[in-house]
Amino acid sequence: MNAVYIKRAVTAIFTAAALSAAVYITASAYFSARRIGGDGADILRCAIERAAVSCYATEGVYPPTLDYLCENYGVSVDISRYAVDYDCFASNIMPSVIVSGVG
């Protein structure tokens, strides 16, 4: 077989796997938020995770900071109501997101 053909096939398989993972994570976050029934902190956490997965699917890396998500992916955090701990260990590992209510 031609080396170019093999490289394209591997790239296509990797891309399909990454997109499938992104769809799975997004769907599970959505249904998790619906199951919770409207707890604001959990909905915000799911929104942040969805935006991070969207960034990974678009750019190939997870966003380094929460500010990057806010500036480029439309995430909005009401800092008077929520404290967000966004920890991105590496660009290829899903960030840890913890949201808690303030006051």
C-alpha positions in Angstrom: 0.0 0.0 0.0 0.9 3.6 -0.5 2.4 5.3 2.6 0.3 8.4 1.9 -2.9 6.3 1.8 -2.0 4.7 5.2 -1.3 8.1 6.7 -4.6 9.5 5.5 -6.5 6.5 6.9 -4.8 6.8 10.3 -5.6 10.5 10.4 -9.2 9.9 9.5 -9.6 7.2 12.2 -8.0 9.5 14.8 -10.2 12.4 13.8 -13.4 10.2 14.0 -12.4 8.9 17.4 -11.7 12.4 18.7 -15.0 13.7 17.4 -16.9 10.7 18.8 -15.3 11.4 22.2 -16.3 15.0 22.1 -19.9 14.2 21.2 -20.1 11.6 24.0 -18.7 14.0 26.6 -21.0 16.8 25.5 -24.0 14.6 25.5 -23.2 13.2 28.9 -22.7 16.7 30.3 -26.0 17.8 28.9 -28.0 14.9 30.3 -26.2 15.2 33.6 -27.3 18.9 33.8 -30.9 18.0 32.9 -30.9 15.2 35.5 -29.7 17.5 38.2 -32.7 19.7 37.6 -31.3 23.2 37.4 -28.6 23.5 40.1 -26.7 26.6 38.8 -23.3 25.4 39.9 -23.6 22.1 38.1 -25.1 23.7 35.0 -22.2 26.1 34.9 -19.7 23.3 35.3 -21.3 21.4 32.4 -21.2 24.5 30.3 -17.5 25.0 31.0 -16.7 21.4 30.2 -18.7 21.5 27.0 -16.8 24.6 25.9 -13.5 22.9 26.8 -14.4 19.9 24.6 -15.5 22.2 21.8 -12.1 24.0 22.0 -10.4 20.6 21.9 -12.4 19.5 18.9 -11.7 22.8 17.1 -8.1 23.5 18.1 -6.7 20.1 19.1 -5.8 21.3 22.6 -7.8 22.0 25.8 -7.9 25.6 26.7 -5.2 26.6 29.2 -7.4 28.9 31.3 -10.9 29.8 32.1 -10.3 33.3 30.7 -9.5 31.8 27.3 -12.9 30.0 27.3 -14.6 33.2 28.3 -12.9 35.2 25.6 -13.1 32.7 22.7 -16.0 30.3 23.5 -18.7 32.4 25.1 -18.5 31.1 28.6 -19.8 33.6 31.2 -19.2 33.3 34.9 -21.1 35.4 37.5 -18.2 35.7 40.0 -20.7 37.2 42.6 -22.5 33.8 42.6 -19.9 31.2 41.7 -16.3 30.3 42.4 -14.7 28.3 39.6 -11.5 26.2 40.0 -10.3 25.4 36.5 -7.2 23.2 36.5 -5.6 22.3 33.1 -2.8 19.8 33.8 -1.8 19.3 30.1 -3.1 20.4 26.7 -4.3 16.9 25.8 -6.0 16.0 29.2 -9.5 17.2 30.0 -9.3 20.0 32.6 -10.7 19.5 36.1 -13.6 21.9 36.7 -15.0 22.5 40.2 -17.8 25.1 40.6 -19.2 26.1 44.0 -21.7 28.7 45.1 -20.5 31.8 46.8 -22.4 33.0 49.9 
